[in-house]
């Protein structure tokens, strides 16, 4: 947990994402909804909560969890493949790599 002072006024999720440039606004909003952000000592779970410049914030950013890449037998249309290269006709809507909310069924899982 890191206690901080808000550099400016605005939405809580926007201020948190500006204080932590490695976080997207949607990730900052998720931290707020998960109860990992306190404003003036009180946990706030509304990303749209208003912050004033100079307000005290405490943000708990959990350590990233390693992704377990497990091969999956998913249908792929391989156009070309050799030892170094694969050209895939990816289906529309297929997620390319694991991300929050998409831990399985990605192109990476299929390629493994």
URSUL-V22855 format. One record per helix or strand of 3 or more residues. SS is the DSSP state (2 for helix, 1 for strand). FROM is the first residue (numbers start at 1). TO is the last residue. Records with the same first field share a line. If there is no record, write none. Layout:
SS: FROM-TO + FROM-TO
This chain:
1: 2-5 + 37-39 + 56-59 + 78-81 + 86-88
2: 12-19 + 25-33 + 107-111
